[in-house]
C-alpha cells in the first residue's frame, strides 16, 4: 500500500470519527450545563464512547446484508430518544421533586442518553461494509475521539452552566430537544 493510500485511508477514518463525534459533542454540551463532577464526566464519556463503538459494530454486522432504510429508521429513533432525554431534563428542572429528576449521568438516564446519541452510529455502521475503511482502526479512533468530544462538550457546557446557574438544567433540556429537531431536519435533507 502506497503512502498516498495510507494517508487517504487515515483521512477517511478521521473524517468518520469527527462526524460521529460532533453529535456527541453537541449532546455533551447540553448535558454538561448541569456542571458534573469529574467522575460523572468520565462515566458519561466512557458510556458515550462505548455506545458509539457497540452501535458501529452492530451496524457493521447487520450492514453486510441490510438495506439503507433500516439505517434511517435507527437514526430517527435516536433523534426521538434525544428529544425524550431533553424533555425529561426540562421536566425535572421545573418540578421540585428530586426523586423524579432525570439524571443523564447514571443508570437508566445514562443508558437512554447514550442510546439516543449512538443510534445514528448504527446507520453509519450499516454503510461501512460498502466503504473501503479499515474497521479496527476506525473503532479505535472512534473511541478516542468520542471520549475527547464528550469531555470537551461537558466542560464547555459546565462553563455555560456556571455562568447561568439559574435555569441551567432547563437550558440543557431545551438544547437537547433543539438538537433532536435539528438532527432530524438535517438527516431528512441529506
LINFENBEL-V28059 format. One record per pair of residues at least 12 apart in sequence whose ideal C-beta (glycine too) atoms are under 10 Angstrom apart, sorted by the first residue. I is the first residue (numbers start at 0). GAP is how many residues later the second one is. Records with the same first field share a line. If there is no record, write none. Layout:
I->GAP ; GAP
//
This chain:
4->127
7->124
8->123 ; 124 ; 125 ; 128 ; 129
9->123 ; 124 ; 127 ; 131
11->119 ; 120 ; 121 ; 122 ; 125 ; 126
12->120 ; 121 ; 122 ; 124 ; 125 ; 126 ; 127 ; 128 ; 129 ; 132
13->123 ; 124 ; 127 ; 131
14->118
15->40 ; 105 ; 108 ; 111 ; 112 ; 115 ; 117 ; 122 ; 125 ; 126 ; 129
16->35 ; 120 ; 121 ; 122 ; 123 ; 124 ; 125 ; 126 ; 127 ; 128 ; 129 ; 131 ; 132
17->123 ; 124 ; 127 ; 131
18->101 ; 102 ; 105 ; 126
19->32 ; 33 ; 35 ; 36 ; 97 ; 98 ; 100 ; 101 ; 104 ; 105 ; 118 ; 121 ; 122 ; 125 ; 126 ; 129
20->27 ; 28 ; 31 ; 120 ; 121 ; 123 ; 124 ; 125 ; 126 ; 127 ; 128 ; 129 ; 131 ; 132
21->123 ; 127 ; 131
22->25 ; 29 ; 55 ; 56 ; 59 ; 93 ; 94 ; 95 ; 97 ; 98 ; 123 ; 126 ; 156 ; 160
23->20 ; 21 ; 24 ; 25 ; 27 ; 28 ; 90 ; 93 ; 94 ; 97 ; 118 ; 121 ; 122 ; 123 ; 124 ; 125 ; 126 ; 128 ; 129
24->23 ; 92 ; 120 ; 121 ; 123 ; 124 ; 125 ; 126 ; 127 ; 128 ; 129 ; 131 ; 132
25->56 ; 91 ; 123 ; 127 ; 131 ; 149 ; 150 ; 152 ; 153 ; 156 ; 157
26->17 ; 21 ; 55 ; 58 ; 59 ; 77 ; 86 ; 87 ; 89 ; 90 ; 122 ; 123 ; 126 ; 127 ; 130 ; 145 ; 148 ; 149 ; 152 ; 153 ; 156
27->13 ; 16 ; 17 ; 20 ; 76 ; 85 ; 89 ; 118 ; 121 ; 122 ; 123 ; 124 ; 125 ; 126 ; 127 ; 128 ; 129
28->120 ; 121 ; 123 ; 124 ; 125 ; 126 ; 127 ; 128 ; 129 ; 130 ; 131 ; 132 ; 143 ; 146 ; 147 ; 150
29->52 ; 55 ; 56 ; 59 ; 74 ; 83 ; 123 ; 124 ; 127 ; 130 ; 141 ; 142 ; 143 ; 144 ; 145 ; 146 ; 147 ; 148 ; 149
30->13 ; 17 ; 54 ; 55 ; 58 ; 73 ; 74 ; 78 ; 79 ; 82 ; 86 ; 119 ; 122 ; 123 ; 126 ; 127 ; 141 ; 144 ; 145
31->12 ; 72 ; 118 ; 119 ; 120 ; 121 ; 122 ; 123 ; 124 ; 125 ; 126 ; 127 ; 128 ; 129 ; 136 ; 140 ; 143
32->56 ; 121 ; 123 ; 124 ; 125 ; 126 ; 127 ; 128 ; 129 ; 130 ; 131 ; 132 ; 134 ; 135 ; 136 ; 137 ; 138 ; 139 ; 140 ; 141 ; 142 ; 143
33->55 ; 59 ; 69 ; 70 ; 71 ; 120 ; 123 ; 124 ; 127 ; 134 ; 135 ; 137 ; 138 ; 139
34->119 ; 120 ; 122 ; 123 ; 124 ; 125 ; 126 ; 127 ; 130 ; 133 ; 134
35->68 ; 69 ; 118 ; 119 ; 121 ; 122 ; 125
36->68 ; 121
37->113 ; 116
38->66
39->63 ; 64 ; 65 ; 66 ; 70 ; 114
40->64 ; 109 ; 110 ; 112 ; 113 ; 114 ; 116 ; 117
41->105 ; 108 ; 109 ; 112
42->62 ; 63 ; 67
43->60 ; 61 ; 62 ; 66 ; 69 ; 70 ; 103 ; 106 ; 107 ; 109 ; 110
44->101 ; 102 ; 103 ; 104 ; 105 ; 106 ; 107 ; 108 ; 109
45->64 ; 68 ; 97 ; 100 ; 101 ; 104
46->57 ; 58 ; 59 ; 63 ; 64 ; 66 ; 67 ; 68 ; 70 ; 71 ; 100 ; 103
47->62 ; 65 ; 66 ; 69 ; 70 ; 98 ; 99 ; 101 ; 102 ; 103 ; 105 ; 106
48->65 ; 69 ; 93 ; 94 ; 95 ; 96 ; 97 ; 98 ; 99 ; 100 ; 101
49->64 ; 68 ; 93 ; 96 ; 97
50->59 ; 60 ; 62 ; 63 ; 64 ; 65 ; 66 ; 67 ; 68 ; 70 ; 95
51->62 ; 65 ; 66 ; 68 ; 69 ; 70 ; 72 ; 73 ; 87 ; 90 ; 91 ; 93 ; 94 ; 95 ; 97 ; 98
52->65 ; 68 ; 72 ; 85 ; 86 ; 87 ; 89 ; 90 ; 93
53->60 ; 61 ; 64 ; 67 ; 68 ; 71 ; 85
54->19 ; 23 ; 59 ; 60 ; 62 ; 63 ; 64 ; 65 ; 66 ; 67 ; 68 ; 69 ; 70 ; 87
55->62 ; 65 ; 66 ; 68 ; 69 ; 70 ; 72 ; 79 ; 82 ; 83 ; 86 ; 87
56->64 ; 65 ; 68 ; 71 ; 78 ; 82
57->16 ; 60 ; 63 ; 64 ; 67 ; 68
58->12 ; 15 ; 59 ; 60 ; 61 ; 62 ; 63 ; 64 ; 65 ; 66 ; 67 ; 68 ; 69 ; 70
59->62 ; 64 ; 65 ; 66 ; 67 ; 68 ; 69 ; 75 ; 78 ; 79
60->64 ; 65 ; 68
61->12 ; 60 ; 63 ; 64 ; 67
62->59 ; 60 ; 61 ; 62 ; 63 ; 64 ; 65 ; 66 ; 67 ; 68
63->62 ; 64 ; 65 ; 66
64->61 ; 64
65->56 ; 57 ; 59 ; 60 ; 61 ; 63
66->59
67->55 ; 58 ; 59
68->57
69->52 ; 53 ; 56
70->48 ; 49 ; 51 ; 52 ; 53 ; 54 ; 55 ; 56 ; 116
71->48 ; 51 ; 54 ; 115 ; 116
72->46 ; 49 ; 50
73->44 ; 45 ; 46 ; 47 ; 48 ; 49 ; 50 ; 51 ; 52
74->44 ; 45 ; 46 ; 47 ; 48 ; 49 ; 51 ; 108 ; 109 ; 112 ; 113 ; 115
75->43 ; 44 ; 47 ; 104 ; 107 ; 108 ; 111 ; 112
76->38 ; 39 ; 42 ; 43 ; 45 ; 46
77->37 ; 38 ; 39 ; 40 ; 41 ; 42 ; 43 ; 44 ; 45 ; 102 ; 105 ; 106 ; 109
78->37 ; 38 ; 40 ; 41 ; 100 ; 101 ; 102 ; 103 ; 104 ; 105 ; 106 ; 107 ; 108 ; 109
79->36 ; 39 ; 100 ; 104
80->31 ; 32 ; 33 ; 34 ; 35 ; 36 ; 37 ; 38 ; 99
81->30 ; 31 ; 33 ; 34 ; 35 ; 37 ; 38 ; 94 ; 95 ; 96 ; 97 ; 98 ; 99 ; 100 ; 101 ; 102
82->33 ; 90 ; 93 ; 94 ; 95 ; 96 ; 97 ; 98 ; 100 ; 101
83->18 ; 28 ; 29 ; 32 ; 92 ; 93 ; 96
84->17 ; 19 ; 24 ; 27 ; 28 ; 29 ; 30 ; 31 ; 32 ; 87 ; 88 ; 91 ; 92 ; 94 ; 95
85->16 ; 18 ; 27 ; 30 ; 86 ; 87 ; 88 ; 89 ; 90 ; 91 ; 92 ; 93 ; 94 ; 95
86->15 ; 86 ; 87 ; 89 ; 90 ; 93
87->12 ; 13 ; 14 ; 15 ; 16 ; 21 ; 24 ; 25 ; 85 ; 88
88->12 ; 13 ; 14 ; 15 ; 20 ; 24 ; 80 ; 81 ; 82 ; 83 ; 84 ; 85 ; 86 ; 87 ; 88
89->12 ; 79 ; 80 ; 81 ; 82 ; 83 ; 84 ; 85 ; 86 ; 87
90->78 ; 79 ; 82
91->12 ; 17 ; 77 ; 78 ; 80 ; 81
92->74 ; 75 ; 76 ; 77 ; 78 ; 79 ; 80 ; 81
93->73 ; 75 ; 76 ; 79
100->68
101->67 ; 70 ; 71
103->12 ; 68 ; 69 ; 72
104->49
112->63
115->60 ; 63 ; 64 ; 67
116->29 ; 33 ; 59 ; 62 ; 66
117->28
119->63 ; 67
120->21 ; 25
122->64
123->14 ; 18
124->13
156->14 ; 15 ; 18
159->12 ; 15
//
